[in-house]
Amino acid sequence: MSLAGWPKPLIDLATGRSRRASRRSGGELEWGDGVVSGDVVALAVQEATDRRARQLGAAAPLTLLLLRRLDLDRRVVQAYLRATLAPSPHLVPEGLQFLEFVGRASPRYPHLATVVALERCALHASSAPWAPPTARPPSGWLDRDPRGAEILTDAAPGALLGALVSGAPLPPEAPDGEGGSIVVGPGLEGRFRVADGAERRVLDVVTGARPYVEVVVTASDAGAVRRLVAAGVLAHRAEATPHGAAGTGARAWPRASHRLLPGPDPRGPCARGDEGRDR
């Protein structure tokens, strides 16, 4: 499912309210000599603003939940709506613009860069063309799929996501390299999930095109590769360089969004597919 299919209760939780019924009444719709009254214009503007705010709840619910924990949600959303025009009536462009705004405008708070990067990549994955890959023999080459990503988290990822949704206390930030990771891909329901240990070990190795036989050493490795390819996080190809000999270093595939590290500026890691930073 796409992020547009986020469960309604989570969207309501992120926006802090249920969808309100229209406030219009017969007395508020005043027309005179073919000219719309100021009250009606103001009402139309307010409804358009409410509609954009509602889209943000569907596009970036986890970011809004974290901003609420910081008592910043209303302030940031209002500043965003004042400072920007709707880029499109569709959810993904609005969500990406909002996440870029949060990354630029908000100081660094615990977990904010992680959550913003996660939802940015998930939005891109939700709009990427996708068909389940066909099974391939245990040979060929593996590389990062440009439609997917691995987000390195600054806390245990399951604890972080669970705390945001449940309202439990947020976990403390972990030392570098001791948090965990979340994989994002168009083949995943909901577009992301926590990576398990075997998947993390494979992704540690596949930071560029690598021969399958160098990556897959155990049955656990083989299972992790199958899951990551099915998710759209890894790509499994017969050849690494269709236009050059293997081992020359030439790259025939678009560069993937390798490991995305939390940091003070979460803008861009999935926006153009080439701004991730290799660890």
Phi, psi and omega per residue, in radians:
M1 nan 2.706 3.107
S2 -1.505 2.968 3.119
L3 -1.155 -0.314 3.057
A4 -1.130 -0.283 -3.132
G5 -1.683 0.286 3.057
W6 -0.897 2.408 3.136
P7 -0.967 2.423 -3.106
K8 -0.966 -0.714 3.138
P9 -1.053 -0.608 3.118
L10 -1.216 -0.674 3.100
I11 -1.120 -0.760 3.101
D12 -1.077 -0.678 3.115
L13 -1.112 -0.737 -3.116
A14 -1.181 -0.672 -3.114
T15 -1.482 -0.216 3.062
G16 1.391 0.234 3.130
R17 -2.852 2.762 2.986
S18 -1.422 2.810 3.125
R19 -1.102 2.156 -3.082
R20 -1.462 2.545 3.034
A21 -1.176 2.700 3.135
S22 -1.010 2.412 -3.122
R23 -1.519 0.031 -3.041
R24 -1.249 2.518 2.997
S25 -2.380 2.919 -3.093
G26 -0.990 -0.623 -3.098
G27 -1.247 -0.298 -3.104
E28 -1.558 -0.194 -3.131
L29 -1.760 1.634 -3.069
E30 -1.972 2.114 3.108
W31 -2.078 2.396 3.126
G32 -2.475 2.157 3.117
D33 0.911 0.605 3.087
G34 1.382 0.079 -3.127
V35 -1.858 2.292 3.131
V36 -1.275 2.339 -3.134
S37 -1.204 2.778 3.105
G38 -1.043 -0.630 3.139
D39 -1.099 -0.714 -3.127
V40 -1.191 -0.711 3.099
V41 -1.082 -0.779 3.133
A42 -1.081 -0.684 3.124
L43 -1.126 -0.726 3.140
A44 -1.126 -0.717 3.111
V45 -1.102 -0.754 -3.129
Q46 -1.123 -0.698 3.131
E47 -1.162 -0.657 3.086
A48 -1.132 -0.690 3.107
T49 -1.142 -0.761 3.096
D50 -1.064 -0.662 -3.137
R51 -1.149 -0.703 3.084
R52 -1.138 -0.729 3.118
A53 -1.082 -0.667 3.115
R54 -1.139 -0.673 3.092
Q55 -1.070 -0.648 3.130
L56 -1.097 -0.630 3.105
G57 -1.118 -0.538 3.113
A58 -1.438 -0.562 -3.059
A59 -1.493 -0.608 -3.032
A60 -2.419 0.999 -3.060
P61 -1.134 -0.645 -3.102
L62 -1.238 -0.665 3.088
T63 -1.091 -0.747 3.124
L64 -1.154 -0.661 3.107
L65 -1.120 -0.697 3.114
L66 -1.198 -0.728 3.096
L67 -1.064 -0.612 3.105
R68 -1.135 -0.686 3.091
R69 -1.025 -0.569 -3.134
L70 -1.553 0.059 -3.087
D71 1.021 0.680 -3.117
L72 -2.110 -0.062 -2.964
D73 -1.089 -0.884 -3.109
R74 -1.155 -0.712 -3.111
R75 -1.111 -0.786 -3.106
V76 -1.202 -0.772 -3.134
V77 -1.100 -0.778 3.133
Q78 -1.108 -0.712 3.111
A79 -1.128 -0.686 3.122
Y80 -1.126 -0.822 -3.106
L81 -1.147 -0.582 3.094
R82 -1.250 -0.597 -2.979
A83 -1.564 -0.217 -3.012
T84 -2.284 2.778 2.955
L85 -1.787 2.719 3.096
A86 -1.102 2.104 -3.120
P87 -1.275 -0.354 -3.059
S88 -3.015 2.709 3.032
P89 -1.285 -0.097 -3.067
H90 -1.595 2.733 -3.000
L91 -1.192 -0.780 -2.991
V92 -1.113 -0.860 3.119
P93 -1.053 -0.694 3.115
E94 -1.112 -0.775 -3.137
G95 -1.113 -0.741 3.134
L96 -1.136 -0.696 3.117
Q97 -1.129 -0.702 3.127
F98 -1.136 -0.766 -3.122
L99 -1.147 -0.622 3.054
E100 -1.122 -0.707 3.125
F101 -1.086 -0.790 3.132
V102 -1.066 -0.755 3.136
G103 -1.097 -0.598 -3.134
R104 -1.454 -0.649 -2.929
A105 -1.636 -0.393 -3.031
S106 -1.711 2.333 3.013
P107 -1.074 2.959 -3.121
R108 -1.312 2.116 3.024
Y109 -2.069 2.722 3.129
P110 -0.943 2.281 3.025
H111 1.305 -0.145 -3.032
L112 -1.157 -0.765 -3.139
A113 -1.090 -0.677 3.126
T114 -1.081 -0.845 -3.058
V115 -1.214 -0.694 3.114
V116 -1.113 -0.789 3.118
A117 -1.094 -0.696 3.128
L118 -1.060 -0.861 -3.076
E119 -1.270 -0.531 3.058
R120 -1.097 -0.846 -3.126
C121 -1.160 -0.630 3.126
A122 -1.147 -0.664 3.085
L123 -1.118 -0.751 3.103
H124 -1.100 -0.735 3.129
A125 -1.112 -0.606 -3.102
S126 -1.177 -0.406 -3.116
S127 -1.834 0.046 -3.125
A128 -1.408 2.476 3.049
P129 -1.123 2.474 -3.043
W130 -2.668 2.382 2.964
A131 -2.438 2.424 -3.126
P132 -0.950 2.290 -3.112
P133 -1.223 2.636 3.080
T134 -1.395 2.601 3.136
A135 -1.134 2.466 3.134
R136 -2.139 2.705 3.089
P137 -1.177 2.810 -3.114
P138 -1.282 1.189 3.128
S139 -2.730 -2.931 3.118
G140 1.422 -2.627 -3.012
W141 -2.290 2.617 3.064
L142 -2.053 2.521 3.055
D143 -2.676 2.955 3.061
R144 -1.220 2.355 3.039
D145 -1.386 2.221 -3.088
P146 -1.120 -0.224 3.110
R147 -1.502 -0.156 -3.080
G148 -2.041 3.118 -3.139
A149 -2.828 2.834 2.956
E150 -2.128 2.132 3.131
I151 -1.713 2.064 3.026
L152 -1.397 2.133 -3.044
T153 -1.663 2.734 -3.134
D154 -1.686 0.288 3.063
A155 -2.818 2.961 3.067
A156 -0.991 2.087 -2.968
P157 -1.088 -0.701 3.126
G158 -1.111 -0.709 3.127
A159 -1.166 -0.677 -3.135
L160 -1.140 -0.876 -3.117
L161 -1.128 -0.731 3.134
G162 -1.103 -0.690 -3.133
A163 -1.174 -0.668 -3.140
L164 -1.092 -0.727 -3.081
V165 -1.382 -0.648 -3.030
S166 -1.543 -0.337 -3.063
G167 1.548 0.067 3.102
A168 -1.197 2.819 3.111
P169 -0.995 2.457 3.129
L170 -1.226 2.498 3.119
P171 -1.221 2.688 3.090
P172 -1.219 2.748 3.067
E173 -1.181 2.396 -3.132
A174 -1.599 2.711 3.032
P175 -1.032 2.776 -3.114
D176 -0.919 2.309 3.081
G177 1.423 -0.025 -3.091
E178 -1.947 0.164 3.141
G179 -1.427 -1.418 -3.113
G180 2.764 -2.849 3.118
S181 -2.646 2.700 3.091
I182 -2.128 2.313 3.087
V183 -1.721 2.490 -3.122
V184 -2.174 2.333 3.117
G185 -2.910 2.700 -3.107
P186 -1.197 -0.275 3.139
G187 -1.572 0.030 -3.121
L188 -1.696 2.413 3.015
E189 -1.159 2.248 -3.058
G190 1.387 -0.152 3.029
R191 1.373 -0.128 3.067
F192 -2.704 2.782 3.037
R193 -2.807 2.910 3.105
V194 -1.252 2.378 3.093
A195 -1.420 2.458 3.085
D196 -1.551 3.083 -3.035
G197 -1.084 -0.718 -3.139
A198 -1.131 -0.690 3.124
E199 -1.157 -0.673 3.103
R200 -1.118 -0.695 3.128
R201 -1.109 -0.727 3.109
V202 -1.112 -0.782 -3.109
L203 -1.196 -0.449 3.019
D204 -1.086 -0.569 -3.091
V205 -1.500 -0.739 -3.033
V206 -1.564 1.400 3.025
T207 -1.821 0.040 3.068
G208 -2.910 -3.051 -3.118
A209 -1.103 2.196 3.134
R210 -2.367 2.504 3.058
P211 -1.067 2.430 3.140
Y212 -0.939 -0.752 -3.047
V213 -1.188 -0.354 3.079
E214 -1.431 -0.414 -3.094
V215 -1.562 -0.768 -3.024
V216 -1.649 1.863 -3.131
V217 -1.923 -0.581 -3.091
T218 -2.156 2.969 3.081
A219 -1.105 -0.584 3.094
S220 -1.111 -0.701 3.089
D221 -1.084 -0.755 -3.115
A222 -1.082 -0.731 3.106
G223 -1.127 -0.706 3.127
A224 -1.111 -0.729 3.133
V225 -1.101 -0.777 3.127
R226 -1.014 -0.774 -3.119
R227 -1.148 -0.725 -3.090
L228 -1.242 -0.611 3.067
V229 -1.183 -0.762 3.123
A230 -1.113 -0.476 3.140
A231 -1.436 -0.295 -3.060
G232 1.508 0.344 3.087
V233 -1.599 -0.673 3.041
L234 -1.988 2.688 3.006
A235 -2.008 2.391 3.140
H236 -2.025 1.983 -3.067
R237 -2.138 2.748 3.099
A238 -1.209 -0.616 -3.111
E239 -2.312 2.587 3.097
A240 -1.434 -0.617 -3.027
T241 -2.377 1.480 -3.135
P242 -0.977 -0.446 -3.090
H243 -1.852 0.251 3.117
G244 -2.835 2.855 -3.104
A245 -1.233 2.520 3.071
A246 -1.030 2.445 3.093
G247 1.629 -0.071 3.132
T248 -1.437 -0.229 -3.116
G249 1.596 -0.104 3.114
A250 -1.180 2.596 -3.136
R251 -2.143 2.179 -3.117
A252 -1.740 -0.240 -3.092
W253 -1.771 2.705 3.019
P254 -1.049 2.497 -3.133
R255 -1.138 2.364 -3.096
A256 -1.487 2.881 3.035
S257 -1.481 1.472 -3.007
H258 -0.975 -2.432 -3.128
R259 -1.319 2.279 -3.103
L260 -1.799 2.075 -3.040
L261 -1.668 2.374 3.029
P262 -1.026 2.529 3.141
G263 -2.963 3.114 -3.066
P264 -1.209 -0.335 -3.122
D265 -2.201 1.679 -3.079
P266 -1.492 0.185 -3.087
R267 -1.195 2.521 2.828
G268 1.475 -0.197 -2.987
P269 -1.049 -0.529 3.105
C270 -1.999 -0.004 -3.050
A271 -1.171 -0.686 -3.119
R272 -2.116 0.028 3.046
G273 1.349 0.075 -3.077
D274 -2.388 0.331 -3.067
E275 -1.934 0.095 3.042
G276 -1.189 2.759 -3.130
R277 -2.008 2.249 3.104
D278 -1.275 2.421 3.108
R279 -1.458 nan nan
